[in-house]
Amino acid sequence: MASHDNSNNKQIAELLDSWFPIDDIVLRQLREQLQVVRLPAWRDVFRRGDGCRGYLVVVEGSVRVYTVSATGREVVLYRVTDGQSCVITTACLMSGEAYPAEGVTETETSALLIPHTVFGRMLGHSAAFQRFVFASHGKRLGDLIQRINEVTSGRVDTRLARLLLDRSKSGGDAVTATHRQLASELGTAREVVSRQLKAFEKQGWIRVLRGSVQVLRPQALSRVGRDTG
């Protein structure tokens, strides 16, 4: 455990030197006031209606950001992983609005937290910090728009094929996820995903197991995933 902590601390130090150089006197003040937080898997990071405590940058791990529809269906918006910030958190900090979505860790996660008062002060006094925040925000906003386009206009078979390929490390690996979880990722109903999985299985491309899906023919899924017709 100690070796993991040492490795994590080294990673944090390297990221800080890259993002907020210590030779910048304003950024040095920022480094003195930010917090390092470590959260276990499946811990709530924020909930709908919460006020925003600060600017979050994930160092290592994964935070799943999702919303729940009026019918109770969960839709995954995006994930915040290594080196990324949360686009909704940034928007809430700048607008003063409460969170409109939920965030939960999927794995043990370490992150940098810049308190909201420090964030506001640095945003007004440091051009370097402004560039860091807006560059990250622009990239993440682009990812979110792409995600929305996929959910609203993409074919389910194409998106499911891509998802299975992304979640499997190689052709023989199993994707650990229930039909409901896959549906949440795709923004569709569980029944739709179940039907499509059965169709893939009938083709011999996958094997549906209890709580997982084994990818047998990744090349076939790749062809479906490229289909934009």
Phi and psi in degrees as a GROMACS rama.xvg file:
@    title "Ramachandran Plot"
@    xaxis  label "Phi"
@    yaxis  label "Psi"
@TYPE xy
-63.4884  -39.4802  ALA-2
-64.7361  -37.5258  SER-3
-63.5281  -43.494  HIS-4
-62.3549  -42.9634  ASP-5
-63.1329  -42.1577  ASN-6
-63.9691  -41.8094  SER-7
-65.6521  -41.7424  ASN-8
-63.7994  -38.283  ASN-9
-64.8352  -41.2516  LYS-10
-62.5746  -42.1298  GLN-11
-62.1453  -44.3927  ILE-12
-61.6242  -42.0751  ALA-13
-64.8864  -40.6441  GLU-14
-66.0464  -41.2488  LEU-15
-61.9674  -42.4322  LEU-16
-64.1999  -33.4415  ASP-17
-75.6989  -44.8911  SER-18
-82.8395  -43.3402  TRP-19
-128.373  78.9115  PHE-20
-54.6791  136.49  PRO-21
-71.9206  -17.3676  ILE-22
-78.5417  -6.26958  ASP-23
-90.4118  115.385  ASP-24
-63.3234  -34.6268  ILE-25
-70.6429  -44.5607  VAL-26
-67.8126  -28.257  LEU-27
-63.6568  -38.0777  ARG-28
-64.5842  -38.3929  GLN-29
-61.5731  -45.0975  LEU-30
-61.243  -31.8582  ARG-31
-73.4305  -19.3234  GLU-32
-109.966  -10.9561  GLN-33
-76.0292  160.992  LEU-34
-118.537  145.684  GLN-35
-101.069  121.621  VAL-36
-116.008  143.075  VAL-37
-126.894  123.672  ARG-38
-121.54  141.239  LEU-39
-72.7285  168.605  PRO-40
-65.0827  146.027  ALA-41
64.7973  34.5237  TRP-42
-101.832  133.678  ARG-43
-63.1523  130.074  ASP-44
-94.9531  -42.2525  VAL-45
-155.856  158.675  PHE-46
-127.773  155.978  ARG-47
-54.3584  129.821  ARG-48
95.2765  -13.3137  GLY-49
-68.9182  149.529  ASP-50
-79.997  155.717  GLY-51
-87.5352  123.73  CYS-52
-82.9843  -25.513  ARG-53
173.624  177.148  GLY-54
-86.2846  127.118  TYR-55
-113.703  129.211  LEU-56
-124.783  120.336  VAL-57
-75.2535  129.348  VAL-58
-89.2505  -48.1218  VAL-59
-152.19  131.962  GLU-60
125.699  -158.834  GLY-61
-153.459  130.601  SER-62
-115.882  121.694  VAL-63
-90.9494  124.984  ARG-64
-107.416  126.23  VAL-65
-146.291  166.267  TYR-66
-128.616  159.111  THR-67
-118.262  125.617  VAL-68
-74.2838  172.709  SER-69
-62.4438  -25.3782  ALA-70
-88.524  0.469408  THR-71
91.4403  5.60603  GLY-72
-81.6031  130.381  ARG-73
-87.3857  132.297  GLU-74
-125.112  119.88  VAL-75
-75.0336  125.683  VAL-76
-87.1088  -48.01  LEU-77
-172.854  174.038  TYR-78
-119.166  146.654  ARG-79
-107.587  114.51  VAL-80
-121.343  -165.507  THR-81
-48.0737  120.92  ASP-82
81.1539  5.63977  GLY-83
-107.719  155.694  GLN-84
-109.104  168.504  SER-85
-98.0838  119.145  CYS-86
-64.2956  -35.7447  VAL-87
-70.5678  -38.809  ILE-88
-60.5463  -45.3329  THR-89
-60.5332  -44.4545  THR-90
-62.6968  -40.8362  ALA-91
-66.1445  -38.5184  CYS-92
-63.6489  -41.7463  LEU-93
-78.86  -26.0218  MET-94
-97.5907  -20.6247  SER-95
78.3602  8.58427  GLY-96
-84.7581  160.765  GLU-97
-78.0148  162.886  ALA-98
-63.0933  133.686  TYR-99
-97.2122  5.56051  PRO-100
-145.621  -177.324  ALA-101
-115.613  150.298  GLU-102
-135.177  132.942  GLY-103
-141.758  141.475  VAL-104
-72.755  138.852  THR-105
-98.5309  -22.004  GLU-106
-137.654  172.166  THR-107
-58.0023  128.342  GLU-108
-132.17  134.825  THR-109
-114.47  144.349  SER-110
-151.487  160.658  ALA-111
-97.9389  132.047  LEU-112
-120.196  119.106  LEU-113
-101.64  112.674  ILE-114
-51.9988  147.581  PRO-115
-60.4262  -33.662  HIS-116
-68.1887  -39.1537  THR-117
-67.7249  -41.2564  VAL-118
-57.4153  -49.4658  PHE-119
-61.9686  -41.1771  GLY-120
-66.8868  -43.1898  ARG-121
-68.8235  -35.7067  MET-122
-63.2594  -29.7889  LEU-123
-88.3892  -13.0738  GLY-124
-121.813  -10.2253  HIS-125
-126.876  113.611  SER-126
-65.1046  -34.8294  ALA-127
-65.0689  -41.1019  ALA-128
-67.7908  -38.0393  PHE-129
-58.5459  -46.3084  GLN-130
-61.676  -41.8121  ARG-131
-62.0896  -48.1286  PHE-132
-65.4882  -48.0655  VAL-133
-74.7008  -31.3129  PHE-134
-65.4704  -44.8584  ALA-135
-65.6119  -42.17  SER-136
-63.7603  -42.7104  HIS-137
-62.9966  -42.3632  GLY-138
-64.7975  -45.7145  LYS-139
-68.8403  -34.4753  ARG-140
-65.6515  -38.7823  LEU-141
-62.1361  -41.0456  GLY-142
-62.8288  -39.7325  ASP-143
-66.634  -41.6553  LEU-144
-63.5974  -40.5902  ILE-145
-62.4248  -40.5969  GLN-146
-62.4209  -43.1845  ARG-147
-63.8275  -41.9535  ILE-148
-60.3945  -40.3572  ASN-149
-64.7253  -42.9684  GLU-150
-67.0535  -38.6432  VAL-151
-87.2997  -23.7668  THR-152
-128.896  -16.3324  SER-153
-77.4409  148.943  GLY-154
-70.9528  142.379  ARG-155
-65.0471  -41.8656  VAL-156
-63.5519  -40.1001  ASP-157
-65.0117  -45.9953  THR-158
-70.3575  -35.3311  ARG-159
-67.1264  -40.9524  LEU-160
-60.9022  -44.1802  ALA-161
-63.3339  -41.84  ARG-162
-62.9689  -44.9449  LEU-163
-63.2475  -39.0604  LEU-164
-67.5642  -42.3789  LEU-165
-63.4919  -37.1424  ASP-166
-84.1748  -14.2343  ARG-167
-99.5713  137.261  SER-168
-79.098  -28.4603  LYS-169
-156.145  175.423  SER-170
-58.4931  -28.3768  GLY-171
-95.9657  -2.20207  GLY-172
-81.262  147.944  ASP-173
-93.6544  139.41  ALA-174
-91.2767  114.265  VAL-175
-83.1813  103.53  THR-176
-170.664  143.819  ALA-177
-83.3052  168.409  THR-178
-61.2614  -38.1013  HIS-179
-64.9437  -39.7069  ARG-180
-67.0607  -39.724  GLN-181
-64.6439  -39.275  LEU-182
-62.953  -38.8427  ALA-183
-62.3179  -40.7783  SER-184
-62.3846  -35.4513  GLU-185
-94.6095  -8.21547  LEU-186
69.6879  36.88  GLY-187
-135.781  -175.341  THR-188
-85.0497  151.335  ALA-189
-58.8568  -39.5483  ARG-190
-62.1553  -35.6888  GLU-191
-65.9082  -43.9498  VAL-192
-65.0333  -41.8988  VAL-193
-59.8115  -42.679  SER-194
-64.3313  -41.6904  ARG-195
-70.2125  -36.2727  GLN-196
-62.5864  -41.2137  LEU-197
-62.0627  -38.7263  LYS-198
-65.7042  -42.4273  ALA-199
-63.7196  -40.9964  PHE-200
-65.4271  -38.6528  GLU-201
-62.0625  -31.3728  LYS-202
-77.8085  -10.4494  GLN-203
83.458  15.8742  GLY-204
-85.0792  -28.4168  TRP-205
-139.95  168.854  ILE-206
-127.891  122.313  ARG-207
-87.3499  120.079  VAL-208
-113.909  174.121  LEU-209
-72.121  112.235  ARG-210
77.903  9.62715  GLY-211
-159.774  167.017  SER-212
-133.457  126.002  VAL-213
-97.5041  125.55  GLN-214
-84.9475  119.628  VAL-215
-102.048  -35.2366  LEU-216
-130.863  81.8183  ARG-217
-62.1391  -30.16  PRO-218
-63.0858  -39.5234  GLN-219
-66.6788  -42.6064  ALA-220
-64.3378  -36.1672  LEU-221
-62.0162  -39.7014  SER-222
-64.1484  -42.5093  ARG-223
-65.7419  -39.4673  VAL-224
-65.7994  -24.4402  GLY-225
-86.4025  -12.2984  ARG-226
-71.2397  117.901  ASP-227
-110.826  10.2629  THR-228
